[in-house]
Amino acid sequence: MIGLNRLKTSTGVSVFEIQKGRGISNREIREGDIIVEFDEKPVAGVDDLHKYLSEEVIGQKVTIGVLRNGIKQHISAVPGEIR
């Protein structure tokens, strides 16, 4: 699957729950997706994702690479804070 989808890493971050935040709607992200890229940077694990989720990207549209049903897709999302 790595070669087929041209992935830079063999791991990612699994989305197992989606929480609703005030004013933030990310309808393209689905439970079961595996996040493998964040704004074209590889996501090997949760530490990478936390590193990319800085104050500069909160509220800004970003492109996320996900594996969905074994196929890599690019979706748009707007990171937000959950309070």
GIWOHU-V434210 format. One record per residue. N is the residue number from 1. RES is the residue in one small letter. PHI is phi as a letter, one per 40 degrees, with the letter a starting at -180 (none if undefined). OMEGA is omega in whole degrees, -180 to 180 (NA if undefined). D_CENTER is the distance of its C-alpha to the mean C-alpha in Angstrom with 2 decimals. Layout:
BEGIN
n: <N	N>
res: <RES	RES>
phi: <PHI	PHI>
omega: <OMEGA	OMEGA>
d_center: <D_CENTER	D_CENTER>
END
This chain:
BEGIN
n: <1	2	3	4	5	6	7	8	9	10	11	12	13	14	15	16	17	18	19	20	21	22	23	24	25	26	27	28	29	30	31	32	33	34	35	36	37	38	39	40	41	42	43	44	45	46	47	48	49	50	51	52	53	54	55	56	57	58	59	60	61	62	63	64	65	66	67	68	69	70	71	72	73	74	75	76	77	78	79	80	81	82	83>
res: <m	i	g	l	n	r	l	k	t	s	t	g	v	s	v	f	e	i	q	k	g	r	g	i	s	n	r	e	i	r	e	g	d	i	i	v	e	f	d	e	k	p	v	a	g	v	d	d	l	h	k	y	l	s	e	e	v	i	g	q	k	v	t	i	g	v	l	r	n	g	i	k	q	h	i	s	a	v	p	g	e	i	r>
phi: <none	c	c	d	c	f	c	c	b	b	b	a	b	c	c	b	a	b	b	c	b	c	g	b	b	b	c	c	c	b	d	g	c	b	c	b	a	b	f	g	b	c	b	c	a	c	c	c	c	c	c	c	c	c	d	c	c	c	g	b	c	b	b	b	c	b	c	b	f	g	b	c	b	b	b	b	a	b	c	a	c	b	b>
omega: <-179	-179	-179	-178	180	-180	179	179	179	180	178	-180	-179	177	-179	177	177	180	178	177	179	175	-179	178	179	-175	-178	178	-179	173	-178	175	172	-179	-179	178	175	-176	176	177	-178	176	180	-178	-176	178	177	-179	178	-180	-178	-179	-179	180	-178	-177	179	180	-180	178	179	176	-179	174	180	167	179	-177	177	-178	179	177	174	180	177	178	177	178	179	178	174	-177	NA>
d_center: <17.99	16.99	19.67	19.28	15.67	16.37	13.85	14.59	14.04	15.02	12.57	8.95	7.61	8.87	8.29	12.00	12.63	11.71	13.96	15.61	16.24	19.13	18.62	14.85	13.94	10.62	12.39	10.21	7.65	10.01	11.24	11.45	8.25	7.34	4.16	6.70	6.31	5.77	8.88	10.51	10.48	10.08	8.18	11.09	10.73	10.24	12.61	10.67	7.70	10.73	12.45	10.14	10.10	13.73	16.18	16.08	12.67	13.40	14.53	13.61	11.83	9.05	7.90	4.60	6.16	6.24	9.57	11.38	15.01	15.09	14.27	11.56	10.55	9.19	8.36	8.95	7.99	10.19	9.44	12.64	14.90	16.13	19.83>
END
